Amino acid sequence: MKRVSWDEVLASVPKRFGVDEIMKHPGAAAKGRAQVYPALTRWETSGRIKRIETGRYEKVRASKPTSKRTRPAKKK
């Protein structure tokens, strides 16, 4: 089975969406609902979406984060 680009899935849904809209994406549908919920958690934790009510979400920012958090330099 091919890997799903969850960034592509997020880009395919409208600004306000629910799991049903996510499941319309062929990649997400192939993975199933059980894999959609961890993706929602990742998106929410990273600030890309916010929960507006039970089962409904809204995109906060369209772009992918540009930099990852780095570890501070070791002190000598």
mmJSON file of the N, C-alpha and C atoms, coordinates in Angstrom:
{"data_MODEL":{"atom_site":{
"group_PDB":["ATOM","ATOM","ATOM","ATOM","ATOM","ATOM","ATOM","ATOM","ATOM","ATOM","ATOM","ATOM","ATOM","ATOM","ATOM","ATOM","ATOM","ATOM","ATOM","ATOM","ATOM","ATOM","ATOM","ATOM","ATOM","ATOM","ATOM","ATOM","ATOM","ATOM","ATOM","ATOM","ATOM","ATOM","ATOM","ATOM","ATOM","ATOM","ATOM","ATOM","ATOM","ATOM","ATOM","ATOM","ATOM","ATOM","ATOM","ATOM","ATOM","ATOM","ATOM","ATOM","ATOM","ATOM","ATOM","ATOM","ATOM","ATOM","ATOM","ATOM","ATOM","ATOM","ATOM","ATOM","ATOM","ATOM","ATOM","ATOM","ATOM","ATOM","ATOM","ATOM","ATOM","ATOM","ATOM","ATOM","ATOM","ATOM","ATOM","ATOM","ATOM","ATOM","ATOM","ATOM","ATOM","ATOM","ATOM","ATOM","ATOM","ATOM","ATOM","ATOM","ATOM","ATOM","ATOM","ATOM","ATOM","ATOM","ATOM","ATOM","ATOM","ATOM","ATOM","ATOM","ATOM","ATOM","ATOM","ATOM","ATOM","ATOM","ATOM","ATOM","ATOM","ATOM","ATOM","ATOM","ATOM","ATOM","ATOM","ATOM","ATOM","ATOM","ATOM","ATOM","ATOM","ATOM","ATOM","ATOM","ATOM","ATOM","ATOM","ATOM","ATOM","ATOM","ATOM","ATOM","ATOM","ATOM","ATOM","ATOM","ATOM","ATOM","ATOM","ATOM","ATOM","ATOM","ATOM","ATOM","ATOM","ATOM","ATOM","ATOM","ATOM","ATOM","ATOM","ATOM","ATOM","ATOM","ATOM","ATOM","ATOM","ATOM","ATOM","ATOM","ATOM","ATOM","ATOM","ATOM","ATOM","ATOM","ATOM","ATOM","ATOM","ATOM","ATOM","ATOM","ATOM","ATOM","ATOM","ATOM","ATOM","ATOM","ATOM","ATOM","ATOM","ATOM","ATOM","ATOM","ATOM","ATOM","ATOM","ATOM","ATOM","ATOM","ATOM","ATOM","ATOM","ATOM","ATOM","ATOM","ATOM","ATOM","ATOM","ATOM","ATOM","ATOM","ATOM","ATOM","ATOM","ATOM","ATOM","ATOM","ATOM","ATOM","ATOM","ATOM","ATOM","ATOM","ATOM","ATOM","ATOM","ATOM","ATOM","ATOM","ATOM","ATOM","ATOM","ATOM"],
"id":[1,2,3,4,5,6,7,8,9,10,11,12,13,14,15,16,17,18,19,20,21,22,23,24,25,26,27,28,29,30,31,32,33,34,35,36,37,38,39,40,41,42,43,44,45,46,47,48,49,50,51,52,53,54,55,56,57,58,59,60,61,62,63,64,65,66,67,68,69,70,71,72,73,74,75,76,77,78,79,80,81,82,83,84,85,86,87,88,89,90,91,92,93,94,95,96,97,98,99,100,101,102,103,104,105,106,107,108,109,110,111,112,113,114,115,116,117,118,119,120,121,122,123,124,125,126,127,128,129,130,131,132,133,134,135,136,137,138,139,140,141,142,143,144,145,146,147,148,149,150,151,152,153,154,155,156,157,158,159,160,161,162,163,164,165,166,167,168,169,170,171,172,173,174,175,176,177,178,179,180,181,182,183,184,185,186,187,188,189,190,191,192,193,194,195,196,197,198,199,200,201,202,203,204,205,206,207,208,209,210,211,212,213,214,215,216,217,218,219,220,221,222,223,224,225,226,227,228],
"type_symbol":["N","C","C","N","C","C","N","C","C","N","C","C","N","C","C","N","C","C","N","C","C","N","C","C","N","C","C","N","C","C","N","C","C","N","C","C","N","C","C","N","C","C","N","C","C","N","C","C","N","C","C","N","C","C","N","C","C","N","C","C","N","C","C","N","C","C","N","C","C","N","C","C","N","C","C","N","C","C","N","C","C","N","C","C","N","C","C","N","C","C","N","C","C","N","C","C","N","C","C","N","C","C","N","C","C","N","C","C","N","C","C","N","C","C","N","C","C","N","C","C","N","C","C","N","C","C","N","C","C","N","C","C","N","C","C","N","C","C","N","C","C","N","C","C","N","C","C","N","C","C","N","C","C","N","C","C","N","C","C","N","C","C","N","C","C","N","C","C","N","C","C","N","C","C","N","C","C","N","C","C","N","C","C","N","C","C","N","C","C","N","C","C","N","C","C","N","C","C","N","C","C","N","C","C","N","C","C","N","C","C","N","C","C","N","C","C","N","C","C","N","C","C","N","C","C","N","C","C"],
"label_atom_id":["N","CA","C","N","CA","C","N","CA","C","N","CA","C","N","CA","C","N","CA","C","N","CA","C","N","CA","C","N","CA","C","N","CA","C","N","CA","C","N","CA","C","N","CA","C","N","CA","C","N","CA","C","N","CA","C","N","CA","C","N","CA","C","N","CA","C","N","CA","C","N","CA","C","N","CA","C","N","CA","C","N","CA","C","N","CA","C","N","CA","C","N","CA","C","N","CA","C","N","CA","C","N","CA","C","N","CA","C","N","CA","C","N","CA","C","N","CA","C","N","CA","C","N","CA","C","N","CA","C","N","CA","C","N","CA","C","N","CA","C","N","CA","C","N","CA","C","N","CA","C","N","CA","C","N","CA","C","N","CA","C","N","CA","C","N","CA","C","N","CA","C","N","CA","C","N","CA","C","N","CA","C","N","CA","C","N","CA","C","N","CA","C","N","CA","C","N","CA","C","N","CA","C","N","CA","C","N","CA","C","N","CA","C","N","CA","C","N","CA","C","N","CA","C","N","CA","C","N","CA","C","N","CA","C","N","CA","C","N","CA","C","N","CA","C","N","CA","C","N","CA","C","N","CA","C","N","CA","C","N","CA","C","N","CA","C"],
"label_alt_id":[null,null,null,null,null,null,null,null,null,null,null,null,null,null,null,null,null,null,null,null,null,null,null,null,null,null,null,null,null,null,null,null,null,null,null,null,null,null,null,null,null,null,null,null,null,null,null,null,null,null,null,null,null,null,null,null,null,null,null,null,null,null,null,null,null,null,null,null,null,null,null,null,null,null,null,null,null,null,null,null,null,null,null,null,null,null,null,null,null,null,null,null,null,null,null,null,null,null,null,null,null,null,null,null,null,null,null,null,null,null,null,null,null,null,null,null,null,null,null,null,null,null,null,null,null,null,null,null,null,null,null,null,null,null,null,null,null,null,null,null,null,null,null,null,null,null,null,null,null,null,null,null,null,null,null,null,null,null,null,null,null,null,null,null,null,null,null,null,null,null,null,null,null,null,null,null,null,null,null,null,null,null,null,null,null,null,null,null,null,null,null,null,null,null,null,null,null,null,null,null,null,null,null,null,null,null,null,null,null,null,null,null,null,null,null,null,null,null,null,null,null,null,null,null,null,null,null,null],
"label_comp_id":["MET","MET","MET","LYS","LYS","LYS","ARG","ARG","ARG","VAL","VAL","VAL","SER","SER","SER","TRP","TRP","TRP","ASP","ASP","ASP","GLU","GLU","GLU","VAL","VAL","VAL","LEU","LEU","LEU","ALA","ALA","ALA","SER","SER","SER","VAL","VAL","VAL","PRO","PRO","PRO","LYS","LYS","LYS","ARG","ARG","ARG","PHE","PHE","PHE","GLY","GLY","GLY","VAL","VAL","VAL","ASP","ASP","ASP","GLU","GLU","GLU","ILE","ILE","ILE","MET","MET","MET","LYS","LYS","LYS","HIS","HIS","HIS","PRO","PRO","PRO","GLY","GLY","GLY","ALA","ALA","ALA","ALA","ALA","ALA","ALA","ALA","ALA","LYS","LYS","LYS","GLY","GLY","GLY","ARG","ARG","ARG","ALA","ALA","ALA","GLN","GLN","GLN","VAL","VAL","VAL","TYR","TYR","TYR","PRO","PRO","PRO","ALA","ALA","ALA","LEU","LEU","LEU","THR","THR","THR","ARG","ARG","ARG","TRP","TRP","TRP","GLU","GLU","GLU","THR","THR","THR","SER","SER","SER","GLY","GLY","GLY","ARG","ARG","ARG","ILE","ILE","ILE","LYS","LYS","LYS","ARG","ARG","ARG","ILE","ILE","ILE","GLU","GLU","GLU","THR","THR","THR","GLY","GLY","GLY","ARG","ARG","ARG","TYR","TYR","TYR","GLU","GLU","GLU","LYS","LYS","LYS","VAL","VAL","VAL","ARG","ARG","ARG","ALA","ALA","ALA","SER","SER","SER","LYS","LYS","LYS","PRO","PRO","PRO","THR","THR","THR","SER","SER","SER","LYS","LYS","LYS","ARG","ARG","ARG","THR","THR","THR","ARG","ARG","ARG","PRO","PRO","PRO","ALA","ALA","ALA","LYS","LYS","LYS","LYS","LYS","LYS","LYS","LYS","LYS"],
"label_asym_id":["A","A","A","A","A","A","A","A","A","A","A","A","A","A","A","A","A","A","A","A","A","A","A","A","A","A","A","A","A","A","A","A","A","A","A","A","A","A","A","A","A","A","A","A","A","A","A","A","A","A","A","A","A","A","A","A","A","A","A","A","A","A","A","A","A","A","A","A","A","A","A","A","A","A","A","A","A","A","A","A","A","A","A","A","A","A","A","A","A","A","A","A","A","A","A","A","A","A","A","A","A","A","A","A","A","A","A","A","A","A","A","A","A","A","A","A","A","A","A","A","A","A","A","A","A","A","A","A","A","A","A","A","A","A","A","A","A","A","A","A","A","A","A","A","A","A","A","A","A","A","A","A","A","A","A","A","A","A","A","A","A","A","A","A","A","A","A","A","A","A","A","A","A","A","A","A","A","A","A","A","A","A","A","A","A","A","A","A","A","A","A","A","A","A","A","A","A","A","A","A","A","A","A","A","A","A","A","A","A","A","A","A","A","A","A","A","A","A","A","A","A","A","A","A","A","A","A","A"],
"label_entity_id":["1","1","1","1","1","1","1","1","1","1","1","1","1","1","1","1","1","1","1","1","1","1","1","1","1","1","1","1","1","1","1","1","1","1","1","1","1","1","1","1","1","1","1","1","1","1","1","1","1","1","1","1","1","1","1","1","1","1","1","1","1","1","1","1","1","1","1","1","1","1","1","1","1","1","1","1","1","1","1","1","1","1","1","1","1","1","1","1","1","1","1","1","1","1","1","1","1","1","1","1","1","1","1","1","1","1","1","1","1","1","1","1","1","1","1","1","1","1","1","1","1","1","1","1","1","1","1","1","1","1","1","1","1","1","1","1","1","1","1","1","1","1","1","1","1","1","1","1","1","1","1","1","1","1","1","1","1","1","1","1","1","1","1","1","1","1","1","1","1","1","1","1","1","1","1","1","1","1","1","1","1","1","1","1","1","1","1","1","1","1","1","1","1","1","1","1","1","1","1","1","1","1","1","1","1","1","1","1","1","1","1","1","1","1","1","1","1","1","1","1","1","1","1","1","1","1","1","1"],
"label_seq_id":[1,1,1,2,2,2,3,3,3,4,4,4,5,5,5,6,6,6,7,7,7,8,8,8,9,9,9,10,10,10,11,11,11,12,12,12,13,13,13,14,14,14,15,15,15,16,16,16,17,17,17,18,18,18,19,19,19,20,20,20,21,21,21,22,22,22,23,23,23,24,24,24,25,25,25,26,26,26,27,27,27,28,28,28,29,29,29,30,30,30,31,31,31,32,32,32,33,33,33,34,34,34,35,35,35,36,36,36,37,37,37,38,38,38,39,39,39,40,40,40,41,41,41,42,42,42,43,43,43,44,44,44,45,45,45,46,46,46,47,47,47,48,48,48,49,49,49,50,50,50,51,51,51,52,52,52,53,53,53,54,54,54,55,55,55,56,56,56,57,57,57,58,58,58,59,59,59,60,60,60,61,61,61,62,62,62,63,63,63,64,64,64,65,65,65,66,66,66,67,67,67,68,68,68,69,69,69,70,70,70,71,71,71,72,72,72,73,73,73,74,74,74,75,75,75,76,76,76],
"pdbx_PDB_ins_code":[null,null,null,null,null,null,null,null,null,null,null,null,null,null,null,null,null,null,null,null,null,null,null,null,null,null,null,null,null,null,null,null,null,null,null,null,null,null,null,null,null,null,null,null,null,null,null,null,null,null,null,null,null,null,null,null,null,null,null,null,null,null,null,null,null,null,null,null,null,null,null,null,null,null,null,null,null,null,null,null,null,null,null,null,null,null,null,null,null,null,null,null,null,null,null,null,null,null,null,null,null,null,null,null,null,null,null,null,null,null,null,null,null,null,null,null,null,null,null,null,null,null,null,null,null,null,null,null,null,null,null,null,null,null,null,null,null,null,null,null,null,null,null,null,null,null,null,null,null,null,null,null,null,null,null,null,null,null,null,null,null,null,null,null,null,null,null,null,null,null,null,null,null,null,null,null,null,null,null,null,null,null,null,null,null,null,null,null,null,null,null,null,null,null,null,null,null,null,null,null,null,null,null,null,null,null,null,null,null,null,null,null,null,null,null,null,null,null,null,null,null,null,null,null,null,null,null,null],
"Cartn_x":[0.844,0.0,0.889,0.515,1.283,1.088,2.141,2.053,1.116,0.421,-0.502,0.203,0.076,0.586,-0.526,-0.399,-1.441,-1.494,-0.384,-0.409,-1.333,-1.271,-2.129,-3.591,-3.837,-5.205,-5.748,-4.948,-5.391,-5.661,-4.825,-5.013,-6.296,-6.764,-7.93,-9.268,-9.266,-10.532,-10.841,-12.131,-12.479,-11.956,-12.102,-11.601,-12.206,-13.477,-14.141,-14.541,-14.197,-14.397,-14.616,-15.018,-15.171,-14.534,-14.65,-14.043,-14.635,-15.922,-16.545,-15.87,-15.485,-14.788,-13.392,-12.724,-11.401,-11.504,-12.54,-12.706,-13.008,-13.313,-13.53,-12.208,-11.09,-9.778,-9.428,-9.022,-8.754,-7.689,-6.651,-5.596,-6.09,-6.839,-7.384,-8.403,-9.214,-10.213,-9.545,-8.411,-7.687,-7.138,-6.73,-6.187,-7.297,-8.437,-9.557,-9.632,-10.788,-11.045,-10.064,-9.609,-8.708,-7.411,-6.996,-5.769,-6.031,-7.291,-7.627,-7.496,-7.904,-7.885,-6.473,-5.466,-4.107,-3.64,-4.051,-3.689,-4.321,-5.585,-6.25,-5.505,-5.081,-4.336,-3.018,-2.294,-1.029,-1.266,-2.287,-2.583,-2.972,-3.758,-4.194,-3.009,-2.161,-0.991,-0.018,0.128,1.063,0.459,-0.808,-1.423,-1.949,-2.062,-2.544,-4.06,-4.726,-6.185,-6.587,-7.854,-8.397,-9.785,-10.175,-11.494,-12.489,-13.546,-14.544,-15.782,-16.01,-17.064,-16.788,-17.569,-17.337,-17.417,-16.317,-16.275,-16.097,-15.933,-15.733,-14.444,-13.71,-12.404,-12.313,-11.36,-11.121,-9.622,-9.242,-7.831,-7.412,-6.246,-5.726,-4.716,-3.784,-2.816,-2.662,-2.537,-2.524,-1.166,-0.106,1.216,1.777,2.7,3.407,4.418,4.645,5.674,7.018,7.726,8.958,10.167,10.2,11.364,10.939,11.769,11.513,12.264,11.767,12.431,13.776,14.785,16.117,16.548,17.442,17.972,18.988,18.958,19.936,21.358,22.312,23.722,24.17,25.022,25.539,26.5,26.4,27.34,28.594,29.728,30.998,31.426],
"Cartn_y":[-1.18,0.0,1.243,2.21,3.444,4.348,5.076,6.015,7.165,7.663,8.776,10.075,11.073,12.404,13.129,13.18,13.799,15.299,15.899,17.317,17.521,16.601,16.65,16.457,15.559,15.316,16.596,17.233,18.473,19.558,19.637,20.649,20.399,19.157,18.816,19.11,19.341,19.58,21.07,21.436,22.863,23.482,24.8,25.499,24.918,24.63,23.958,22.572,21.575,20.204,19.253,18.06,16.973,15.716,14.627,13.367,12.917,13.181,12.761,13.403,14.673,15.334,14.746,14.405,13.785,12.438,11.684,10.347,10.376,11.534,11.652,11.597,11.864,11.788,10.313,9.894,8.469,7.862,8.615,8.1,7.864,8.82,8.68,7.555,7.441,6.371,5.002,4.899,3.628,3.246,4.238,3.976,3.683,4.33,4.102,5.13,5.17,6.144,6.028,4.829,4.624,5.408,5.698,6.464,7.959,8.351,9.768,10.473,9.818,10.46,10.818,9.96,10.392,11.587,11.627,12.759,14.042,13.972,15.143,15.626,14.682,15.03,15.718,15.187,15.81,17.227,17.397,18.714,19.698,19.232,20.104,20.487,19.523,19.772,20.745,20.628,21.5,22.865,23.082,24.384,24.602,23.55,23.698,23.743,23.139,23.163,23.438,23.819,23.92,23.299,22.756,22.145,23.256,23.339,24.381,23.843,22.555,21.869,20.378,19.58,18.143,17.636,17.058,16.478,17.461,18.745,19.77,20.522,20.788,21.426,22.564,23.465,24.584,24.721,24.956,25.173,26.51,26.532,27.759,28.397,27.616,28.125,27.093,27.595,26.705,26.077,26.762,26.255,25.326,24.525,23.602,24.385,24.003,24.702,24.652,25.767,25.845,25.277,25.347,24.828,23.943,22.967,22.092,22.626,22.304,22.728,22.019,22.776,22.182,22.148,21.266,21.122,22.245,22.881,23.931,23.364,24.216,23.798,23.347,22.341,21.852,22.869,23.024,23.92,23.137,23.782,23.115,23.379],
"Cartn_z":[0.0,0.0,0.0,-0.809,-0.956,0.271,0.627,1.756,1.409,2.406,2.21,2.583,1.729,2.051,2.805,4.126,4.942,4.71,4.262,3.889,2.69,1.758,0.57,0.972,1.911,2.395,3.023,3.879,4.53,3.495,2.481,1.433,0.633,0.581,-0.236,0.436,1.742,2.441,2.481,2.635,2.727,4.027,4.177,5.366,6.646,6.639,7.765,7.296,8.074,7.623,8.793,8.446,9.404,8.822,9.541,9.105,7.768,7.552,6.291,5.076,5.195,4.086,3.884,4.977,4.869,4.159,4.473,3.9,2.4,1.837,0.39,-0.375,0.31,-0.325,-0.505,-1.711,-1.956,-1.042,-0.743,0.124,1.539,2.067,3.425,3.469,2.418,2.372,2.358,1.669,1.605,2.979,3.767,5.105,6.116,5.948,6.853,7.967,8.614,9.681,10.837,11.126,12.26,12.1,10.866,10.634,10.501,10.339,10.205,11.555,12.622,13.941,14.418,14.236,14.582,13.734,12.47,11.606,12.147,12.562,13.143,14.389,15.217,16.431,16.083,15.083,14.659,14.145,13.314,12.759,13.858,14.829,15.917,16.811,17.127,17.966,17.304,15.986,15.271,14.943,15.286,15.063,13.666,12.892,11.512,11.438,12.435,12.513,13.956,14.139,15.494,15.484,16.632,16.776,17.046,16.246,16.442,17.144,17.052,17.79,17.666,18.332,18.284,16.844,16.382,15.048,13.91,14.209,13.171,13.445,12.384,12.498,11.497,11.74,10.839,10.617,9.36,9.053,9.647,10.27,10.866,9.943,9.452,8.481,7.378,6.167,5.011,4.766,5.146,4.798,5.86,5.419,6.294,7.122,8.378,9.15,8.42,8.408,7.619,8.339,9.649,10.354,11.512,11.776,12.905,14.107,15.26,16.486,16.591,16.931,17.041,18.488,18.758,20.104,20.343,21.539,21.806,21.839,21.537,21.499,22.895,22.933,24.205,24.792,26.11,26.813,27.15,27.064,27.376,28.779],
"occupancy":[1.0,1.0,1.0,1.0,1.0,1.0,1.0,1.0,1.0,1.0,1.0,1.0,1.0,1.0,1.0,1.0,1.0,1.0,1.0,1.0,1.0,1.0,1.0,1.0,1.0,1.0,1.0,1.0,1.0,1.0,1.0,1.0,1.0,1.0,1.0,1.0,1.0,1.0,1.0,1.0,1.0,1.0,1.0,1.0,1.0,1.0,1.0,1.0,1.0,1.0,1.0,1.0,1.0,1.0,1.0,1.0,1.0,1.0,1.0,1.0,1.0,1.0,1.0,1.0,1.0,1.0,1.0,1.0,1.0,1.0,1.0,1.0,1.0,1.0,1.0,1.0,1.0,1.0,1.0,1.0,1.0,1.0,1.0,1.0,1.0,1.0,1.0,1.0,1.0,1.0,1.0,1.0,1.0,1.0,1.0,1.0,1.0,1.0,1.0,1.0,1.0,1.0,1.0,1.0,1.0,1.0,1.0,1.0,1.0,1.0,1.0,1.0,1.0,1.0,1.0,1.0,1.0,1.0,1.0,1.0,1.0,1.0,1.0,1.0,1.0,1.0,1.0,1.0,1.0,1.0,1.0,1.0,1.0,1.0,1.0,1.0,1.0,1.0,1.0,1.0,1.0,1.0,1.0,1.0,1.0,1.0,1.0,1.0,1.0,1.0,1.0,1.0,1.0,1.0,1.0,1.0,1.0,1.0,1.0,1.0,1.0,1.0,1.0,1.0,1.0,1.0,1.0,1.0,1.0,1.0,1.0,1.0,1.0,1.0,1.0,1.0,1.0,1.0,1.0,1.0,1.0,1.0,1.0,1.0,1.0,1.0,1.0,1.0,1.0,1.0,1.0,1.0,1.0,1.0,1.0,1.0,1.0,1.0,1.0,1.0,1.0,1.0,1.0,1.0,1.0,1.0,1.0,1.0,1.0,1.0,1.0,1.0,1.0,1.0,1.0,1.0,1.0,1.0,1.0,1.0,1.0,1.0,1.0,1.0,1.0,1.0,1.0,1.0],
"B_iso_or_equiv":[0.0,0.0,0.0,0.0,0.0,0.0,0.0,0.0,0.0,0.0,0.0,0.0,0.0,0.0,0.0,0.0,0.0,0.0,0.0,0.0,0.0,0.0,0.0,0.0,0.0,0.0,0.0,0.0,0.0,0.0,0.0,0.0,0.0,0.0,0.0,0.0,0.0,0.0,0.0,0.0,0.0,0.0,0.0,0.0,0.0,0.0,0.0,0.0,0.0,0.0,0.0,0.0,0.0,0.0,0.0,0.0,0.0,0.0,0.0,0.0,0.0,0.0,0.0,0.0,0.0,0.0,0.0,0.0,0.0,0.0,0.0,0.0,0.0,0.0,0.0,0.0,0.0,0.0,0.0,0.0,0.0,0.0,0.0,0.0,0.0,0.0,0.0,0.0,0.0,0.0,0.0,0.0,0.0,0.0,0.0,0.0,0.0,0.0,0.0,0.0,0.0,0.0,0.0,0.0,0.0,0.0,0.0,0.0,0.0,0.0,0.0,0.0,0.0,0.0,0.0,0.0,0.0,0.0,0.0,0.0,0.0,0.0,0.0,0.0,0.0,0.0,0.0,0.0,0.0,0.0,0.0,0.0,0.0,0.0,0.0,0.0,0.0,0.0,0.0,0.0,0.0,0.0,0.0,0.0,0.0,0.0,0.0,0.0,0.0,0.0,0.0,0.0,0.0,0.0,0.0,0.0,0.0,0.0,0.0,0.0,0.0,0.0,0.0,0.0,0.0,0.0,0.0,0.0,0.0,0.0,0.0,0.0,0.0,0.0,0.0,0.0,0.0,0.0,0.0,0.0,0.0,0.0,0.0,0.0,0.0,0.0,0.0,0.0,0.0,0.0,0.0,0.0,0.0,0.0,0.0,0.0,0.0,0.0,0.0,0.0,0.0,0.0,0.0,0.0,0.0,0.0,0.0,0.0,0.0,0.0,0.0,0.0,0.0,0.0,0.0,0.0,0.0,0.0,0.0,0.0,0.0,0.0,0.0,0.0,0.0,0.0,0.0,0.0],
"pdbx_formal_charge":[null,null,null,null,null,null,null,null,null,null,null,null,null,null,null,null,null,null,null,null,null,null,null,null,null,null,null,null,null,null,null,null,null,null,null,null,null,null,null,null,null,null,null,null,null,null,null,null,null,null,null,null,null,null,null,null,null,null,null,null,null,null,null,null,null,null,null,null,null,null,null,null,null,null,null,null,null,null,null,null,null,null,null,null,null,null,null,null,null,null,null,null,null,null,null,null,null,null,null,null,null,null,null,null,null,null,null,null,null,null,null,null,null,null,null,null,null,null,null,null,null,null,null,null,null,null,null,null,null,null,null,null,null,null,null,null,null,null,null,null,null,null,null,null,null,null,null,null,null,null,null,null,null,null,null,null,null,null,null,null,null,null,null,null,null,null,null,null,null,null,null,null,null,null,null,null,null,null,null,null,null,null,null,null,null,null,null,null,null,null,null,null,null,null,null,null,null,null,null,null,null,null,null,null,null,null,null,null,null,null,null,null,null,null,null,null,null,null,null,null,null,null,null,null,null,null,null,null],
"auth_seq_id":[1,1,1,2,2,2,3,3,3,4,4,4,5,5,5,6,6,6,7,7,7,8,8,8,9,9,9,10,10,10,11,11,11,12,12,12,13,13,13,14,14,14,15,15,15,16,16,16,17,17,17,18,18,18,19,19,19,20,20,20,21,21,21,22,22,22,23,23,23,24,24,24,25,25,25,26,26,26,27,27,27,28,28,28,29,29,29,30,30,30,31,31,31,32,32,32,33,33,33,34,34,34,35,35,35,36,36,36,37,37,37,38,38,38,39,39,39,40,40,40,41,41,41,42,42,42,43,43,43,44,44,44,45,45,45,46,46,46,47,47,47,48,48,48,49,49,49,50,50,50,51,51,51,52,52,52,53,53,53,54,54,54,55,55,55,56,56,56,57,57,57,58,58,58,59,59,59,60,60,60,61,61,61,62,62,62,63,63,63,64,64,64,65,65,65,66,66,66,67,67,67,68,68,68,69,69,69,70,70,70,71,71,71,72,72,72,73,73,73,74,74,74,75,75,75,76,76,76],
"auth_comp_id":["MET","MET","MET","LYS","LYS","LYS","ARG","ARG","ARG","VAL","VAL","VAL","SER","SER","SER","TRP","TRP","TRP","ASP","ASP","ASP","GLU","GLU","GLU","VAL","VAL","VAL","LEU","LEU","LEU","ALA","ALA","ALA","SER","SER","SER","VAL","VAL","VAL","PRO","PRO","PRO","LYS","LYS","LYS","ARG","ARG","ARG","PHE","PHE","PHE","GLY","GLY","GLY","VAL","VAL","VAL","ASP","ASP","ASP","GLU","GLU","GLU","ILE","ILE","ILE","MET","MET","MET","LYS","LYS","LYS","HIS","HIS","HIS","PRO","PRO","PRO","GLY","GLY","GLY","ALA","ALA","ALA","ALA","ALA","ALA","ALA","ALA","ALA","LYS","LYS","LYS","GLY","GLY","GLY","ARG","ARG","ARG","ALA","ALA","ALA","GLN","GLN","GLN","VAL","VAL","VAL","TYR","TYR","TYR","PRO","PRO","PRO","ALA","ALA","ALA","LEU","LEU","LEU","THR","THR","THR","ARG","ARG","ARG","TRP","TRP","TRP","GLU","GLU","GLU","THR","THR","THR","SER","SER","SER","GLY","GLY","GLY","ARG","ARG","ARG","ILE","ILE","ILE","LYS","LYS","LYS","ARG","ARG","ARG","ILE","ILE","ILE","GLU","GLU","GLU","THR","THR","THR","GLY","GLY","GLY","ARG","ARG","ARG","TYR","TYR","TYR","GLU","GLU","GLU","LYS","LYS","LYS","VAL","VAL","VAL","ARG","ARG","ARG","ALA","ALA","ALA","SER","SER","SER","LYS","LYS","LYS","PRO","PRO","PRO","THR","THR","THR","SER","SER","SER","LYS","LYS","LYS","ARG","ARG","ARG","THR","THR","THR","ARG","ARG","ARG","PRO","PRO","PRO","ALA","ALA","ALA","LYS","LYS","LYS","LYS","LYS","LYS","LYS","LYS","LYS"],
"auth_asym_id":["A","A","A","A","A","A","A","A","A","A","A","A","A","A","A","A","A","A","A","A","A","A","A","A","A","A","A","A","A","A","A","A","A","A","A","A","A","A","A","A","A","A","A","A","A","A","A","A","A","A","A","A","A","A","A","A","A","A","A","A","A","A","A","A","A","A","A","A","A","A","A","A","A","A","A","A","A","A","A","A","A","A","A","A","A","A","A","A","A","A","A","A","A","A","A","A","A","A","A","A","A","A","A","A","A","A","A","A","A","A","A","A","A","A","A","A","A","A","A","A","A","A","A","A","A","A","A","A","A","A","A","A","A","A","A","A","A","A","A","A","A","A","A","A","A","A","A","A","A","A","A","A","A","A","A","A","A","A","A","A","A","A","A","A","A","A","A","A","A","A","A","A","A","A","A","A","A","A","A","A","A","A","A","A","A","A","A","A","A","A","A","A","A","A","A","A","A","A","A","A","A","A","A","A","A","A","A","A","A","A","A","A","A","A","A","A","A","A","A","A","A","A","A","A","A","A","A","A"],
"auth_atom_id":["N","CA","C","N","CA","C","N","CA","C","N","CA","C","N","CA","C","N","CA","C","N","CA","C","N","CA","C","N","CA","C","N","CA","C","N","CA","C","N","CA","C","N","CA","C","N","CA","C","N","CA","C","N","CA","C","N","CA","C","N","CA","C","N","CA","C","N","CA","C","N","CA","C","N","CA","C","N","CA","C","N","CA","C","N","CA","C","N","CA","C","N","CA","C","N","CA","C","N","CA","C","N","CA","C","N","CA","C","N","CA","C","N","CA","C","N","CA","C","N","CA","C","N","CA","C","N","CA","C","N","CA","C","N","CA","C","N","CA","C","N","CA","C","N","CA","C","N","CA","C","N","CA","C","N","CA","C","N","CA","C","N","CA","C","N","CA","C","N","CA","C","N","CA","C","N","CA","C","N","CA","C","N","CA","C","N","CA","C","N","CA","C","N","CA","C","N","CA","C","N","CA","C","N","CA","C","N","CA","C","N","CA","C","N","CA","C","N","CA","C","N","CA","C","N","CA","C","N","CA","C","N","CA","C","N","CA","C","N","CA","C","N","CA","C","N","CA","C","N","CA","C","N","CA","C","N","CA","C","N","CA","C","N","CA","C"],
"pdbx_PDB_model_num":[1,1,1,1,1,1,1,1,1,1,1,1,1,1,1,1,1,1,1,1,1,1,1,1,1,1,1,1,1,1,1,1,1,1,1,1,1,1,1,1,1,1,1,1,1,1,1,1,1,1,1,1,1,1,1,1,1,1,1,1,1,1,1,1,1,1,1,1,1,1,1,1,1,1,1,1,1,1,1,1,1,1,1,1,1,1,1,1,1,1,1,1,1,1,1,1,1,1,1,1,1,1,1,1,1,1,1,1,1,1,1,1,1,1,1,1,1,1,1,1,1,1,1,1,1,1,1,1,1,1,1,1,1,1,1,1,1,1,1,1,1,1,1,1,1,1,1,1,1,1,1,1,1,1,1,1,1,1,1,1,1,1,1,1,1,1,1,1,1,1,1,1,1,1,1,1,1,1,1,1,1,1,1,1,1,1,1,1,1,1,1,1,1,1,1,1,1,1,1,1,1,1,1,1,1,1,1,1,1,1,1,1,1,1,1,1,1,1,1,1,1,1,1,1,1,1,1,1]
}}}
